[in-house]
Amino acid sequence: MEVQRSIGSQQTNSSSMCESTQRSCEPRRKRVDERSAPSEMARIITDPVTGKCYCRGKVLGKGGFAKCYEMTDLSTSKVYAAKIIPHARVSKPHQREKIDREIELHRLLHHKHIVHFYHHFEDKENIYILLEYCSRKSLAHILKARKVLTEPEVRYYLRQIVSGLKYLHEQEILHRDLKLGNFFVSESMELKVGDFGLAAKLEPAGNRRKTICGTPNYLSPEVLNKQGHGCESDIWALGCVMYTMLLGRPPFETTNLKETYRCIREARYSLPSSLSPQAKQLIASLLAKIPEDRPNLDHILRHDFFTQGFSPERLPASCCHSAPDFHISSPAKSFFKKAAAALFGGKRDKVKYYETLNKLTKEEEEIYKLQHDLERTVISQQQSKKISENGSLLPPSAESPVALATESQSPTTRDTIRLIVRGSLGSCSSSSECLEDNTTGSVAETVASVLRGCLENMPKADDIPQGSTSCSLQWVTKWVDYSNKYGFGYQLSDHTVGVLFNNGTHMSLLPDRKTIHYYAELGQCSVFPTCEVPEHFVGQVTVLKYFSHYMEENLMDGGDLGSMTDAHMPRLYLLQWLKSDRALMMLFNDGTFQVNFYHDHTKIILCCQRDEYMLTYINEDRVSKTFKLSSLLTSGCPTDLRERMVYSLNMLLQRCS
């Protein structure tokens, strides 16, 4: 019986990117390795065909034939994971054939969840295979640090494994060694399936080789029974992987190999009560004893484990060493649930609720205020005289920025702007003492640099430049500040509604009103449908929907600028907002920058379209014009627009400081 991977070791955690488990008969193998060990390898390695030079770095891992090193292309500084195999280790024909087969299979694979094969070459001493470098190492490393993973994390990783595995099977390739040590994680926390040392082309059932190969704890019953590998064998290994991620140990691990194989043949393992019913059901189907009873890859993703549970779109790098917190740290969770009943319950619920107002507790009074006091909060100040005369909205209160702002406030470059309140994505609250994250800061600094460069070099002019341009622009048409309780809400021109909550998280309700995007940090998005809101998001979704309803029913758009968005534009979400005694500033994830001036309802919107900055100005009559910033730089603009640009820059600089 030929054994190509470790059937003498019960270890499940691999040590590197080119991890391969050790063969049996370790002592004898070790003596052979010592005899055939090559001399010290050179630090600078040259491809004899292309002449390219590479610098060999640290060891990333060791396998049966090879070591894996960090290797840098000296001409481009690109870093690779280089699998280096000494010729002495593959001196026998069947050994060399194995390496050639691995290269031939892997080099033709191109998929986002497959480790990319870049190049291979050889010199007198070694064979070199240059692969995609995954800086977060492997899932084995992550599990070693974490012990167990949460179900949302397992969904996140499994989706990507299934995607990569589906691609392999479509290419009629079996991996035959799926395990945590062969799933590598990139800098951006994307999973890549790697190590194709045991991969083989899929053969018809009658022609399959009966070789027992793989890692003991992940072998399927049919492989142990010498019926050969099929797609179902990879599915079995997927079940072992899922089990191991959730429980920190393989399902069939025992103290000796013979007992492990007996458990595998009988499909005998335990499912602890700590697992969710959906997780238990999926594991049971993946580890079905009969291969034909296992689900295919499409069916796996349609299982309740994926469709009924929260699945993050991105994971932070901190998940490599500590468990993520998917729950919102809000003390008002129970309060929000009561608010949901009051605001969105049936007519009977609402009547009963308001009939007992005179008996309200302090907490219930806050729910009442969410609906009624919101109308007395300073809201979007974009209403025209016509709306005020019709009485559809209450006039601004004495504390309103409109009441505080005066025409005499002419900005200069030395303006001291009195900030009233600010909020930021990823901050701990809406106070100005919070430290914003560096990436948010870099967005602000980039926009400030562009605006400053224009103002410093723009000539004086009496009129706005002739002719305007059009661009695909999203902008804030309505807004509501309820940051004294919940956060800042707004509606975009494409009817997306967003709320930047006081705890520094952001939630968007998309125009289809069926999808919600949730951001805890810049670039880290979770998506779920409105009909399947995770329990810990119910409170925030309640507020989001109420803000949406309120703005739709009570506020008018702030200008004539339409929404000319296209499908290729990134989703816009608010990073930062500031209110001064004269204006409101909003900064978005793609660098879109909008400032609304209270006293005359003018607005400035700066955005980047096709690598060119555009500036849109909405005047007192709510008429908009859009210019290329380069045209303002050469032609100039009138004093009133220039002053607003200066004031906007100073607000942004206040944020940067």
N, C-alpha and C positions, 0 to 999 in steps of 0.2 A: 504494500500500500504506500503510494507516494504521498508524502506530507509536505506541502510547500509553505505553510505558515505555521506559526507556533501552536503545536498541540501539546506542548510541555509546559506552557505558561498560562496562568489564569489571570494575568494582568489585563485590565481593560483600558487603562489610560496609556496612550502613546506619548512619545516625548518630543515629536517634532513634525515638520512638514513632510519629510520623506520617511515617516515612520513605517516600518514593517516589523511585525513581531518576529521574535527569534525562532529559529528552528528547534526541533527536539535534539536530544543528545548534546546539551550545551557544553559539558567539559571537553568532549572530543572535538567539537566544532571550534571551540576557543583555541585549542592547540593548533588546528589547521590555520585559523585566521592569523595567529602569531607568526607562523612560518611564512605566510604569503603576504604579510603586511608590507606595503611599499615604503620607500624612504620618504623623508619629510617632503611634503608637497610645496611647490613654489607659491609665493604670495601673488606674483603677477603671472597670469595665465594668458597665452596668446592662441587665438584660433588660427591654425596653420593655413586655412583656406582664405578667410576674409582679412586676416591680419589684425583683427580687433583685439584689444588688450582688456583684460578684466582683473580686478583686484579681489582676491579671495578674502572674505571676512570671517566672522565667527561661525562656529558650528551651530546649525539649527537642529540637527537630529541625526540619528543613526538608524540604518536598516540592515537587512540581511547581507546585501551585496555592497551597499553604498553608504556614504555620508552626505548630508545635505548642508551646504554652506550658504551664507549670505555672500553674494558676489555682485560687484559693481562694474558696470561698463565705464571705462575710463574716458571714453569720448563723449558720453551723454550723461553720465552720473546716474543712470537708471539702475535700480537695485533689483536683482533677481534672487530667487531661491534656486541654487545650482545643485543638482543631484550629480555627484561625482563618483563614478564606478571605476576602480582600478582594473586594468586588463587582467591582472593576476587573479582577480576574484571571479572572472567569467571566462576562464581559459578553456573550459569544456564546451563543445559545440552546442549542447542543449541549454547551457547557461547563457551563451551569447545570443542564441535564438530568442530566449525569453526577453532580454533587453531590447532586441530589435523589434519584437512584437509589441512591447510596451510603447516604444517610440512611434511605431507605425500607427497604432490605434490613437494615441493621445494627440499627436500633432495635427490631426484632422478635425479635432473637436473645437467648436467655437460656441460658447454659451456663457451667459453672465454668472451662472452658478457652477461652472466647471473651472478648475484651476487652469489658467491659460498656458499653453505650450508655446514658447517663443522660438527656441533654436536648439540645435544640438551639434556637437562636433567632437572630435577626438584627437589626441596626440599620441605619442609613444607610450605614455604611462596610463592615461585615463580616458574614459568616455564622459562627456559633460552634457547634461540636459538642463537648459535654462527655463525655469518655470516662473509663474506669477508669484511674487513675494507677498505673503499674507502676514502682516505685522502683528495681528492679534493671536497668532499661533493657531491652535486647534480647539475643537470643542472638548477634547480630552483635558487640555490645560484649564479651560474654563470650569469644567466640572470638578477638577481636582481642587480648584480654589473655592468653588461654591458649594460642593458636596451634592446639592440637588438644584434643579431649576424649577421655576414656576410654570404653571400651565400656559399662560400667555407667551412666555419665552419659548416654550416647546412648540407652540403653534407657529411662532415666528420662524424658528429654525427649520421645522419640518416642511413648511410650505416651500422653502428654498431647496431643501434636499429633494423633495418630490419633483420640483421643477427641473432640477439638474438630472435626476434619475429618469424622468420621462424623456428628456432629450436623448440620453444614452440609449434607452430602449428603442426609441424611434430610429436610432442609427444602428439598431440590432447589435448593441454592445451590452454585455453583462459586466457589472463591476466586480462582483464576487468577493469583495472584501469591505463592505460597508460597515464602518464602526466610527466611534467618536474621534479617534486619532486620524482619520482620513477626511474629516470635515474641517476645512481651514477657514479662518475668519479674517477678513480684510480690515484695513484701517477704518473703513466706514461701516464696519459691523455687517458686511455682506458675507454670506456663507458660500464656500466653494468646495465642490466635491473633488478630491484629488487622489493620488497614488493609484496608478493604473497597472501596477506590477502584476496583478492577477487577473486583469480584465481579459475578456475573450469575446469573440463573435458568437452571437446566438445561433445555435444549431437546432435542427429539427429534433423532436423528442427522441427518436430512435437512434440518432447519430451523436448524441451528447457524450462527451468524455466523462468517465466515471471517477475522475480524480477528486479526492477529498482535499480541498484547499480552502483557506480562509482562516478566520480567528475562531478558536474553539467555542467561545460563548455565543457566537453569532451564526454558527452553522445551522442549517435547516435539517429537518428529519430526512428529506429525500436525498440530500447530499451525503449525510452519514450512511444512508442505506444504499449508496452507490448508484442512485438513479440519475445523477447528473444535475448540473445547474440549469435553472430556467429563470425567467423574469420573476416567478413566484418566490424563488430563493432570495432574491434581492428584497422583495416585499417582506419576507420573514425577518431579514436582518434589520429592516426599517422598524419593525415591531420591537426588536431587541434594543435598538437605539432609542426609541421613544421611552421604553420602560426604564432604561438606564438613566436618561436625562431626568425623569421624574422622581426616581427613587435612589439614584446614586450607586446602583449596582446592577449587573446584568440579570435577566430573569432566571437563568439556569446555572448561576454560579454555585459551585459546591466546593468541598475540600479536596476532591480528587476528580480527575478527568473522566474516569469510567462512570462515576455517578452523574457527572454533568451530561455525558452523552445519553445515559439512560433517561434523564429528565427531558432532554431534547426530543428523543424518539417518542416519548409518551406525551409530549407537549404539557409537561407538568411543572407548574410554577404558581406562585401566590400573587394575589392582587390585594394589597392593603386597603383598608377602608378610607385611608387619607386621600385616595384618588377620587376624582369626580366620576359619576356614573358614565359620562360620555367618554372619559379617558379609558376607563375599564373596558367599555364596549369596543373601542377602536383597537386597543391592544389585543383583546381576545380575537378579533377578526384577523388582525395581522399575523398572529401566532396560531392560526388554525393549523391543525396537524396535517390535513389534506390540502395540498397546494391549490387545487381548484376552488377551495372554499375561501381563499384569501381575496380581498378586494383588489381591483386594479388601481392605478395611480389616480385616475379621474374620480373614482368612487371614494377614495380616501379623502380628497379635499371637499367632497360633498357630505362627509360624515358630520353628525351633530357636534362632535368635538371641535370642528372648525366653524360651523355655521351658528352655533349657539353660544360661543364663548368669545370674550374680548381678545382680539389679535392685534398687537401693535404693528404699525407700519415700519417703525424704526426702533432700534434699541440704543440707549446711550452706551458709551464705552465702559462706563462704570459697572455694567452688567458682567464684565469679565471677572470681577472680583467681589462684587456685592449685589445682593438682590435688588431689583428695581422696585420703586414704590409707584404702583399704578393707581393708588387711591388718592383722592384729593384730600389734602389736609385741611379740611374746612370744619370748624366747630358748628357750623349751621346746617349740617346735613339733615337732621331731623326736621329742622325748621323749613328747609327747602321743600321737603316732602309735603308738609302741611300747606305750604304755599301752592304747590302743584294742585292739591285738591281744591283749594279755594279759587284759584285762577282758571283752572282748566277742567274742573269737575262739571257734572251735569247741573241743570237749572235748579233742581231740588237741593243739591249740595250748597250752591251759592246762596239761595234764599235762606236756608237754615243757618248758614255761616253769618250772613249779615243781620239776621234777626237777633243774634246773640252778641252783637257788638258791645252792648253795655256790660257784658260779662267777660269781656276779653281779658286774657292774661297778657302780661307784658310781651311775651313772645308772639302771641297771636296779633297783637296790635301792629307788630312789625310787618306781618303778612298783609294786613289791611293797608299799611302805608305803601307797600310795594305796588299796589294797584292805584291808590288814590293820591298819595303824596308825590308820586312820580310826575304828575301833571304840574306840580308846583315847583319842581326842580328846574334849574336853568337848562333848557333844552335847545339844542341846535341853533338858536338865534338866527335861523335862516328864513323866518317867516316874513312875508311882505306886509305892508300897511293894510292891504286888502284882507289878509287873514286876520290881523289884529282887530280890524273893524268888524269883521263878521263874528268875532268872539269865539272862533273855533279852538283857540289856544289862549291860555292865560297870559297876560303881559308879564315881562320880566320882573322879578322881584328886585328890591332895593339892593340885594347882594349880587345881582347879576353883573357879569362883565360888561354888558351893554350899558348899565347904569354907571359903571365906573369909568368906562372909556370915554375919551373926549377927542374932538378933532385936533385940539392943540398939541396932542402927543405926537410930535414929529420926530421920527427916529433918526439917530445919528449912529456912527460906528461905535460910539462910546456909550450907547444906551445901557442903562441898568434896567433889566426887565424883571419886574416883580412876578415871580412864579406863584400861582395860586395852588396848583396841584399837578402831579404828574403820575403816570403809571408806566410800567415796563414789563415786557415779556420776560419771564424767568426771575422777576424780582420777588421779594418776600412780601411786599405791600405796595401801596401807591405812594408812599412818602418819598420825599426827595433824598432821604438819607440812604435809601437802598442802593446797593452796588449792582449795576447792570452787568450782563455778561459781555465778555470782550468782543464776541462776534457782532452783537447788536451795536456795540460802540464803533466797530470798524465800518458798519453800514453808515452810521451817522457821520463819521469822519470823512468818508468818501464823498457823501453828498455835500457836506460843508466845504470841502476842498474845491469841488466843481463850482458851487455858487460863489465862493470867495474869488476864485480865479476870474469869473465873469465880471463881477462888480469892480474888481481892481483894474480891469483893462477896458471896460465898456465906456465909450465916449458919451457925452451929454447929447440929448436930442429933445426936440419939442413934441414929437409925435411917435406913436407906436409904428414899428416898421410896416411897410405896405405888404399886403398879402399874408395869408396864414396857411398853415399846413394841417394835415390831418394825421392822426396816429391812433393806434389801438390803445385806448386809455381806460383804466379803471380809476375811479375817484370816489370820494365819500360824498354822498348826496344828502344824508341825514345822520344825525348823531344825538346821543343822549348821555349825559354824565350823571351817573348814580353811584359815583365812587365812594360816597359816604357810607354806602351799604354793600354794594356788589361789584361795581366796576364800570367800565366805559363801553357803551354800545354804539354801533354805527351800521349804516347800510351803504353798500357800494353801488355803483351805477349799473352793475349786472344783476342787482338784487340779492347778492350775497349779504347775509347779516352776520356780523361778528361781535364778540364781546371779549375785551381784555379784562379779566377778573382781577380783583385786588390781590389774590394770592399769586399773581404772576403767570397764570395759565391763560390760554386763548382758545376760544371755541368758535367755529364758523358753521352756519347753516347755509348750505349751498342753494342756488336758485331753484333746483328741482324740489326743494323742501323735503327731500327724502334722505339726504346724506349729511352727516356731521363730520367735520374735521376738528381734531383736538391737538393742540400743541402745548407741551410742557416746556420745551426749549426750542430755540431757533433750529429749524430744519428737521425736527423730530415730530412726525405727524402720525396720529392714530385715526383710523376711519371706521365709522360704524353707522348703520342705518337708523333713522329716527324710530323705526318700529322695534328695534332691538337695542335699546340703550342700556349699557352696563349699569348695574345698580348704583355704583359709586359716582356715576355721572348724572344721575337723575336730577339732582338739585340744580346743577349748572345748566342743563338742558332746559329746565323749567324757566329759568331767568332768560336764557337765550331766546326762547319762543315768545316770552312776554315782551321783551324788547322789540322783537320782530313785529309782533302784532301792534304794539304801541306806535312805532314809527310808521308803519304802513297806514294806520288809521288816522293819525293826528298830524304828521309832519309833511311838509311839501319839499320837493327837490330844490336844491340850492343853486340851480343854474340851468342853462339850455344845452349844456354839453351832454351829448348822448353817450351811450356805451358802445364803443366800437371794439369790442374784445374779440379775440380769436382763440381757437381751441389750443393753440400752442403756447399761449401765455401762461406763466406760472400762477398758481393760486396766491392771491394777495391776503396777507394777514398782518394785523397791527403789531409792531414791535414796541412802539413808544408813543406816548402822547403827553403834551404839556399844555397847560392853560395859563396865560398871563392875564393881566388886567385889560389887555387889548385884543388878544387873539388866541386861537386854538391851533396847535401844531400837531401833526400826525405823521409818523414815519413808519413805512411798511417794509416787509422783508426783502423786496426786490429793489429797495432804494427809492420807491415812489415817496414823494415828500409834499404834503399839502398843508397850507396855512389858511385858516378862515379868519377874517377880520370882522369883529362884532359890529362896529358902529355903522358900517356902510355895506356889509354883506359881500364885500369883495373877497376873492380867493386867488391864491397862487398854487399851482400844481406843477411840480418838477418830476419828470420821469425819464427813463432811458429806453429808447426804442431802436432796435437794430443798431446798437452801439453808438447812438447819437442822442444827446440830451435834448428834451423838448420842455418848453415852459408854456403852460396854459394860464391865462389871466381871465377871470370872470369878473366883470365890472359891476357897478352899482345897479345896473339895469338887468343883471343876471345874463348878460350876453358874453359869450366866451370867444377867445381867440388863442390859437396855439402857434408858437414860433419855435424854430430851431434855436437853441441857445447860441449857436455860432452866428446866427443873423443878428441877435441882440448884441453880441460881442463886437460886431463890426459896425452896426447901424445905431446902436444905442437905444434908449427908451426914455419916455418923459419922466419928470421928477416924481410924480405920484406912484408910478409903478416901481421906480428905482427905490423909493423909500420903503415900500412894502417888501421888496427883495432884501434890503438891508435889515429890516426888522426880523424877517424870517430867518436870515442867516444868524442874527444874534440870538434868537430863540434856540436855534440848533446848536450854537456854540455853548449856550447855557447847559444844554443837555450833555454835550461832550465833556464839559468841565465838571 
